[in-house]
Amino acid sequence: MPGKLLFLSYSHSDFLLATRLVTKTFESAGFVIWFDARDLPIGSPSWREALKTAIKLADVHVVIMTPDSKSSVWVGMEYAYADAFDKLIIPILAHGDLSNAVPDYLSDYQYADVTRDYDGGMEKAVSAINAHFALPTVVSPLQPSSETSARGFLAIENMIEGVIRLPKTSGVRASIFQIGLDDSDLNIVAVSNNFLDSVLDLHYTSGQGVVGQAWETQQMIFADLSGLSPDELRQSYRLSDEQIALLADVGSALAVPLRSGSEILGVLAIDSPLPLIDSGFSKLAVQKEIVEIANLIAVALQGS
């Protein structure tokens, strides 16, 4: 089904083959591909954690089977993560045969064979993914901004719904703000499905609100907003009456800069109706995963 996020697992010895699968088939079929050679953020402090996060967010785990991938420790590790996260596994035999290219952990899976009939084999793989997700879906209210590519937006749509599940508390919402073309403010470009349409016009200037503070300081910002009066919100966060009204049900918030090298592209904002101590944001494991997702969102914003 178009819009589904696929993680591509392969041996780097098969880079050209993997590129062909991405560019010729899966993306032309409308899927969004997470492809490490292109989408792993440069300078990631932990590429292993970035891979794990991408696998967790993906809907489908595609394994390109070749003699080199069979012997790859990393392809096996990625499969183990996908299996633990209960992902749909789609193996594709791209080179070699059953004896020298199919690892033991994939021996019980039906796979697509593209060694003799590339187009026919890939058609079966695409059909299997579409059939698995042939269920009614909720149409998202999100609309891509003019600065964000369609491909990048589809990836963001998958990731933003994943990030709100991390704190494991109810009522968590997420939004993504992108720096405007004139670099003067942050405009909202995507929200989780539990946001009201009224927030779509929300924007912040540098230093304004938790979002603007994350932009100004280039640091993750936590804020406990529970119990603060409108006057305190105006004084501490420079919020307008309209912004205060939209944040009436927010107990705590977290904002993370979206980085591309030394450049800040925007801010990922997450809020909870609970006070900070009860929100789940203070857990280090949650913070770590949110930062990894923020790195992936930054890549998607660039449409790379």
C-alpha positions in Angstrom: 0.0 0.0 0.0 1.5 3.4 -1.0 2.9 5.3 1.9 4.0 2.3 4.0 7.5 2.7 5.4 10.0 -0.1 4.4 13.3 -0.8 6.0 15.8 -2.2 3.5 18.4 -4.7 5.0 21.3 -5.7 2.8 25.0 -6.3 2.7 27.0 -3.2 1.6 28.8 -5.5 -0.9 25.4 -5.5 -2.7 25.0 -1.7 -2.7 24.3 -1.3 -6.4 21.7 -4.1 -6.3 20.1 -2.5 -3.2 20.0 0.9 -5.0 18.3 -0.7 -8.0 15.6 -2.3 -5.8 15.0 1.1 -4.1 15.0 3.4 -7.1 13.4 1.1 -9.8 10.8 -0.8 -7.9 9.7 0.0 -4.4 9.7 3.8 -4.6 8.0 3.6 -8.0 5.3 1.5 -6.4 4.7 4.3 -3.9 6.5 3.0 -0.8 8.7 5.1 1.5 12.1 3.4 1.9 14.5 3.8 4.8 17.9 3.1 3.2 20.9 3.5 5.4 23.3 4.7 2.7 21.0 7.6 2.1 18.9 8.1 5.3 21.3 7.4 8.2 22.0 10.9 9.5 25.7 12.0 9.1 27.3 12.4 12.6 24.8 10.1 14.4 26.4 9.4 17.8 25.0 5.9 17.7 24.3 4.5 14.2 23.3 1.1 15.8 20.5 2.9 17.8 19.5 4.9 14.7 19.1 1.6 12.7 17.2 0.0 15.6 14.8 3.0 15.7 14.3 3.0 12.0 13.5 -0.8 12.1 11.0 -0.2 14.9 9.2 2.6 13.0 9.1 0.8 9.7 6.0 -1.2 8.7 7.9 -3.8 6.6 11.4 -5.3 6.9 12.8 -6.2 3.5 15.9 -8.5 3.4 17.9 -8.7 0.2 19.3 -12.2 0.2 22.7 -12.9 -1.4 25.8 -14.9 -0.4 27.3 -11.8 1.1 24.2 -10.9 3.1 23.9 -14.5 4.4 27.3 -14.1 6.1 26.6 -10.5 7.3 26.4 -10.1 11.0 24.5 -6.8 10.6 21.9 -8.2 8.3 21.2 -10.9 10.9 21.1 -8.3 13.7 18.6 -6.2 11.8 16.4 -9.2 11.2 16.5 -10.0 15.0 15.3 -6.5 15.8 12.5 -6.7 13.1 11.4 -10.1 14.5 11.4 -8.8 18.0 9.2 -5.8 16.9 6.9 -8.3 15.1 7.4 -6.7 11.7 6.3 -8.1 8.3 9.4 -9.8 6.9 9.8 -9.8 3.1 12.9 -11.8 1.9 14.0 -11.3 -1.7 16.5 -13.7 -3.2 18.6 -11.4 -5.4 21.7 -13.4 -6.1 22.8 -17.0 -5.4 20.4 -19.8 -4.5 18.8 -21.6 -1.6 22.0 -23.3 -0.5 24.4 -20.3 -0.4 22.2 -17.2 0.0 19.3 -18.0 2.3 20.3 -17.9 6.0 18.8 -20.4 8.5 16.7 -17.7 10.2 14.9 -17.1 6.9 14.7 -20.7 5.7 11.0 -21.1 6.7 9.9 -17.8 4.9 8.4 -17.7 1.5 10.6 -15.4 -0.6 10.5 -13.5 -3.9 13.1 -14.9 -6.3 14.4 -12.2 -8.7 17.4 -14.1 -9.9 15.7 -15.4 -13.1 12.7 -13.1 -13.5 13.4 -9.7 -11.9 10.2 -8.0 -12.8 8.0 -11.0 -11.9 9.8 -11.5 -8.6 9.5 -7.9 -7.6 5.9 -7.8 -8.6 5.2 -10.7 -6.1 7.1 -8.8 -3.4 5.1 -5.6 -3.9 1.8 -7.6 -4.1 2.6 -9.4 -0.8 3.2 -6.1 1.0 0.0 -4.6 -0.5 -2.1 -7.6 0.4 -0.8 -7.6 4.0 -2.0 -4.0 4.5 -5.2 -4.2 2.4 -7.2 -2.9 5.4 -9.3 0.2 5.8 -7.1 3.1 6.9 -7.8 6.4 8.6 -7.1 9.3 6.3 -4.6 11.6 8.1 -5.4 15.3 8.3 -1.8 16.2 7.7 -0.8 18.3 4.7 2.8 18.6 3.5 4.2 22.0 3.4 5.7 23.5 0.2 9.2 23.0 1.6 8.7 19.3 2.3 8.8 16.7 -0.5 6.0 14.1 -0.8 8.4 11.3 0.0 9.8 13.1 3.1 6.3 13.9 4.3 5.1 10.2 4.0 8.1 9.2 6.2 7.3 11.9 8.7 3.7 10.8 8.9 4.8 7.3 9.9 7.4 8.6 12.4 5.2 11.1 14.1 2.6 8.5 15.0 5.4 6.3 16.4 6.9 9.0 18.6 3.7 9.6 20.6 3.7 5.9 21.8 7.2 6.1 23.4 6.3 7.7 26.7 3.5 5.1 27.2 1.1 7.5 28.7 -2.3 8.5 27.3 -3.0 11.8 25.5 0.5 12.4 24.2 0.6 14.5 21.0 3.4 15.4 18.7 4.0 18.2 16.1 6.8 19.2 13.8 7.7 22.8 13.2 9.9 23.9 10.2 11.8 27.1 10.0 10.1 29.4 7.5 11.7 30.6 4.3 12.6 33.9 5.8 14.2 32.3 8.9 12.0 34.4 11.2 9.6 31.9 12.6 8.7 28.2 13.0 5.7 27.0 11.2 3.8 23.8 11.9 4.1 21.3 9.1 2.8 18.0 10.6 0.8 16.9 13.7 -0.3 13.6 15.1 -3.8 12.5 14.4 -5.1 13.4 17.9 -4.5 17.2 17.3 -7.3 19.5 16.5 -7.3 21.4 13.2 -7.1 24.6 15.2 -3.4 24.1 15.8 -2.4 24.1 12.2 -1.9 27.8 12.1 0.3 27.8 15.2 3.8 29.3 14.9 6.6 30.5 17.1 9.5 33.0 16.9 12.9 32.3 18.2 12.8 32.0 22.0 9.0 31.9 22.2 7.4 29.0 23.9 9.1 25.6 24.5 9.5 25.2 20.7 11.1 28.6 20.2 13.5 28.0 23.1 14.7 24.7 21.6 15.3 26.6 18.3 17.1 29.5 20.1 19.3 27.3 22.4 19.7 24.4 20.0 19.1 22.1 22.9 16.4 19.7 24.1 13.9 21.6 26.3 11.7 20.2 29.0 8.9 22.2 30.5 6.4 21.6 33.3 3.4 23.8 32.4 0.9 22.3 34.9 -0.4 24.9 37.3 1.1 27.9 35.5 -1.2 30.9 35.2 -1.7 32.8 31.9 0.4 35.6 33.2 3.2 33.2 34.1 3.1 31.7 30.6 3.3 35.1 29.1 6.2 36.1 31.2 8.2 32.8 31.1 7.5 31.8 27.5 6.5 35.0 25.8 3.2 33.4 24.6 0.3 35.2 23.1 -3.3 34.8 24.3 -4.1 32.7 21.3 -1.1 30.4 21.9 -2.0 30.1 25.6 -5.6 29.1 24.7 -4.3 26.3 22.4 -2.1 25.0 25.2 -4.8 25.0 27.8 -4.8 21.2 28.2 -1.0 20.8 28.2 0.6 19.7 31.5 4.2 19.2 30.2 6.1 19.5 27.0 9.4 18.5 25.3 11.0 20.1 22.3 13.9 18.7 20.3 15.8 20.5 17.5 15.9 18.8 14.1 19.5 18.9 13.0 21.3 18.5 9.7 24.9 18.8 10.7 25.3 22.2 12.3 22.0 23.5 10.7 18.7 23.5 12.6 15.8 22.7 10.2 13.0 22.8 12.7 11.8 21.4 16.0 9.9 18.2 17.1 7.5 19.1 19.9 5.8 16.5 22.1 3.3 17.3 24.9 1.3 15.5 27.5 -1.7 16.4 29.7 0.2 15.1 32.7 2.8 17.0 34.8 6.4 16.5 33.8 7.2 13.9 36.5 4.3 11.7 35.3 4.6 12.2 31.6 7.2 9.6 30.8 9.5 12.3 29.2 12.0 12.1 32.0 13.0 8.5 31.3 16.4 8.4 29.6 15.4 5.5 27.3 12.4 7.6 26.0 14.6 10.7 25.5 17.2 8.6 23.6 14.6 7.2 21.2 13.0 10.6 20.7 16.4 12.0 19.7 17.0 9.2 17.2 13.5 9.8 15.7 14.3 13.5 15.5 17.4 12.7 13.5 15.4 10.6 11.1 12.7 13.3 10.8 15.5 15.8 9.9 16.5 13.6 7.0 12.9 13.3 5.9 12.4 17.1 6.0 15.3 17.4 3.6 13.5 15.0 1.3 16.8 13.1 0.8 
